Amino acid sequence: MIVVTGATGALNGATVDHLLERMPATEIAVAVRDPAKGQRFADRGVTVRHGDYAQPDSLPAAFTGADQLLLVSSSDPAADAVALHRTAIDAAAAAGVGRILYTSHQGAAADSPFGPARDHFATEQLLVRSGIAWTSLRNGFYAHSLTWLAGPWQDTGRITVPADGPVSWTAREDAAEAAAIILAEGAGYDGPVTLTADAAPTFVDVAEIASELVGRTIERELVEPDAWLAGQATAGLPEAAARFTLGMYQAAEQKYFAGTDPLLSRLLGRPARSVRDVLGSALGE
């Protein structure tokens, strides 16, 4: 039995869809905070269970019988993500889960300027100490984020950033499919596994790609972090959210997201989607 948490979200929901192409629905269960939202899976024969990291008593039953558990990382910016993950891992151990696969992130590190990367690293350390077999799916930075990280470049002709560096922008859809493939194979992936696109363009590169797609020059504009933060405040973004995003740019500048790995394309049996593919799709091309 494979149990998938967070299946009403975009990432793990797509993973369940791909699993259903590879195995009977009777071998899959989803653990979700609101079972009513899992009806589309129930309609296809998937067992829907209630499981909420913030409600520890709900988790042992949600994880029962899991040979493999796909544990999605918390997406609540106000929550103590590591504490929630610890609760889920402890429940998995109590339920006798065979293996945990955790949706981590490329660049997971204790010293990263990007807050979630520190949480992912801390969670991986919990997995190391759990006594459970584990796989950490270190997905590349999700490429759909470019639609807001690059700003309103179609209107301004500029991609304005407070720092720049290589990022292996990776399509979330590709990461979801790869997770399904790894789950379906059931073996061979221990510890951290890096799943990225095949290139790591900077925002200068992204601007060049955007220029080619729209047929006019799009420039990358680099501004001082304080000036960028001030601009975000003027635009109405809360300071905490702006500083959170600033950490991503700074981590890119320090090359936390620079590495690429051929594994994703190899698993998919085709080239992983590129920045050109993602931007082109957003533009309707």
C-alpha positions in Angstrom: 0.0 0.0 0.0 1.2 3.5 -0.9 -0.2 6.3 1.3 0.1 9.9 -0.1 -0.4 12.9 2.1 -1.4 16.4 0.8 -3.1 14.8 -2.2 -5.6 17.7 -2.5 -2.6 19.9 -3.3 -1.2 20.4 -6.8 2.1 18.4 -6.3 0.9 15.3 -4.6 -2.5 15.3 -6.3 -0.7 15.0 -9.6 1.5 12.3 -8.2 -1.6 10.2 -7.3 -2.9 10.8 -10.8 0.3 9.4 -12.2 0.3 6.5 -9.7 -3.2 5.5 -11.0 -1.7 5.1 -14.4 0.7 2.5 -13.0 -1.1 0.5 -10.4 -4.6 -0.4 -9.2 -6.4 2.2 -7.1 -6.8 -0.5 -4.4 -3.1 -0.2 -3.7 -3.3 3.6 -3.0 -4.6 5.6 -0.1 -4.6 9.4 0.4 -4.4 11.1 3.8 -5.9 14.6 3.6 -7.0 17.2 6.1 -10.5 17.4 4.6 -11.7 14.1 3.2 -14.5 15.7 1.3 -11.9 17.4 -0.9 -10.6 13.9 -1.8 -13.8 12.8 -3.4 -12.2 12.8 -6.9 -9.9 10.1 -5.7 -12.6 8.1 -3.9 -14.5 8.2 -7.2 -11.6 6.3 -8.8 -11.4 3.7 -6.1 -8.7 5.3 -3.9 -9.1 5.0 -0.2 -9.5 8.5 1.4 -8.4 8.9 5.0 -8.4 11.8 7.4 -4.8 12.8 8.3 -3.7 16.2 9.6 -0.1 16.9 10.8 -1.6 19.4 13.3 -3.9 16.7 14.7 -1.5 13.9 15.8 -4.2 11.5 16.8 -5.4 11.4 13.2 -2.1 10.2 11.8 -1.5 6.6 13.0 -4.8 5.4 11.4 -4.1 7.5 8.3 -0.7 5.8 7.8 -1.7 2.2 8.7 -0.6 -0.4 6.3 1.7 1.9 4.4 4.6 0.1 2.7 5.5 3.6 1.4 4.4 7.0 2.7 4.7 10.1 0.5 5.1 12.8 3.1 4.4 16.3 1.7 6.2 19.2 3.3 4.0 21.7 5.2 3.0 24.7 3.0 1.7 26.8 5.9 4.1 29.8 6.2 2.8 30.6 9.7 3.4 27.1 11.0 6.4 25.4 12.6 7.0 23.1 9.7 9.7 21.1 11.3 7.5 20.4 14.4 4.7 19.3 12.1 7.0 17.0 10.1 8.4 15.6 13.4 4.8 14.7 14.4 4.2 13.0 11.1 7.5 11.0 11.1 6.8 9.9 14.7 3.3 8.7 13.7 4.8 6.9 10.7 7.2 5.0 13.0 4.3 4.1 15.3 2.2 2.9 12.4 5.1 0.7 11.1 5.5 2.5 7.8 8.1 0.7 5.6 9.6 3.8 3.9 9.0 7.5 4.0 9.5 9.6 0.8 9.6 13.2 1.7 9.1 16.1 -0.7 12.2 18.2 0.0 13.9 20.8 -2.1 17.2 21.2 -3.9 19.6 23.2 -1.8 18.3 21.9 1.5 21.0 23.2 4.0 21.2 24.4 7.5 22.8 27.7 6.4 20.7 28.6 3.4 19.3 32.1 3.3 16.0 30.5 2.1 13.9 29.6 5.1 12.2 26.5 3.6 15.6 25.0 2.7 16.6 25.1 6.4 13.3 23.4 7.3 13.9 20.7 4.7 17.4 20.1 6.0 16.1 19.8 9.6 13.4 17.4 8.4 16.0 15.2 6.6 17.9 15.0 9.9 14.7 13.8 11.6 14.4 11.1 8.9 18.0 10.1 9.5 17.3 9.5 13.2 13.8 8.0 12.7 15.0 4.4 12.1 12.7 4.2 9.0 14.0 3.7 5.5 13.7 7.1 3.8 14.1 9.0 0.5 14.2 12.7 0.2 13.0 14.0 -3.1 15.1 17.2 -3.5 13.0 18.8 -6.2 14.4 21.8 -8.1 12.8 25.2 -7.6 9.4 25.0 -9.1 9.4 26.8 -12.4 5.8 28.1 -12.2 7.2 30.4 -9.5 8.7 32.4 -12.3 5.3 33.8 -13.1 5.6 36.0 -10.0 9.3 36.0 -9.1 10.1 37.6 -12.5 7.5 40.3 -11.8 5.4 42.1 -14.5 8.1 41.9 -17.1 5.6 41.8 -20.0 4.4 45.2 -19.1 7.7 46.8 -17.9 10.2 45.1 -20.2 12.4 44.3 -17.2 12.9 41.5 -14.7 13.9 43.3 -11.5 15.6 41.2 -8.9 17.6 41.9 -5.7 20.2 39.2 -6.4 20.9 36.7 -9.2 22.3 33.3 -9.6 21.7 30.0 -11.4 18.5 28.1 -10.6 17.5 24.7 -12.0 13.9 25.8 -12.5 12.0 22.5 -12.6 8.4 22.0 -13.6 6.2 20.8 -10.7 4.4 18.5 -13.1 7.6 16.7 -13.9 8.5 16.4 -10.2 5.1 14.9 -9.5 5.4 12.3 -12.3 8.9 11.4 -11.1 7.7 10.8 -7.6 5.0 8.4 -8.9 7.7 6.5 -10.9 9.9 6.2 -7.9 7.0 5.1 -5.7 5.9 2.6 -8.3 9.3 1.1 -8.6 9.4 0.7 -4.9 13.2 0.4 -4.4 16.6 1.7 -5.4 16.4 5.3 -4.0 17.8 5.9 -0.6 18.5 9.2 1.1 18.6 12.4 -0.8 17.6 12.2 -4.5 18.0 15.3 -6.7 15.2 15.9 -9.3 16.0 18.9 -11.5 15.6 20.2 -15.0 18.7 19.9 -17.2 19.9 23.5 -17.0 20.2 26.2 -14.3 19.7 29.6 -16.0 20.2 32.9 -14.2 17.7 35.7 -14.4 19.9 37.2 -17.1 19.3 33.9 -19.1 15.6 34.0 -18.3 15.4 37.6 -19.6 17.1 36.4 -22.8 14.7 33.5 -23.2 11.7 35.9 -22.6 13.1 38.3 -25.2 13.2 35.5 -27.8 9.7 34.4 -26.9 8.0 37.9 -27.2 10.2 39.3 -29.9 11.4 42.3 -28.0 14.2 43.0 -25.5 13.5 42.1 -21.9 16.3 43.3 -19.5 17.3 41.9 -16.2 17.6 44.8 -13.7 19.6 44.2 -10.5 18.7 46.4 -7.6 20.0 46.6 -4.0 18.1 44.4 -1.6 16.9 47.4 0.5 15.6 49.1 -2.6 13.9 46.0 -3.7 12.2 45.5 -0.3 11.0 49.1 -0.4 9.5 48.5 -3.8 7.7 45.4 -2.6 6.3 47.4 0.4 5.1 50.1 -2.0 3.4 47.3 -4.0 1.6 46.2 -0.9 3.5 43.0 -0.1 3.9 42.4 3.7 7.4 42.8 4.9 7.6 39.2 6.2 6.6 37.8 2.7 9.1 40.1 1.0 12.0 39.0 3.2 10.9 35.4 2.7 11.2 35.9 -1.1 14.4 37.8 -0.8 16.0 34.7 0.8 15.2 32.8 -2.4 17.1 35.3 -4.5 20.0 35.4 -2.1 20.2 31.6 -2.0 20.3 31.6 -5.8 23.1 34.1 -5.7 25.0 31.8 -3.4 24.4 28.9 -5.8 22.3 26.7 -3.6 20.0 26.0 -6.6 22.8 25.7 -9.2 23.2 22.0 -9.5 21.5 19.9 -12.1 21.0 16.1 -12.3 20.0 13.9 -15.3 17.9 11.6 -13.1 14.6 13.5 -13.7 14.8 13.3 -17.5 16.0 9.7 -17.2 13.0 8.8 -15.1 10.6 10.6 -17.4 12.1 9.1 -20.5 12.2 12.5 -22.1 13.8 15.9 -21.5 12.5 17.6 -18.4 10.5 20.8 -19.2 12.8 23.9 -19.6 12.3 27.5 -18.7 11.6 28.1 -22.3 8.8 25.5 -22.1 7.3 27.0 -19.0 7.4 30.6 -20.1 6.1 29.7 -23.5 3.2 27.9 -21.9 2.4 30.8 -19.7 2.4 33.0 -22.8 0.0 30.6 -24.5 2.6 29.5 -27.1 
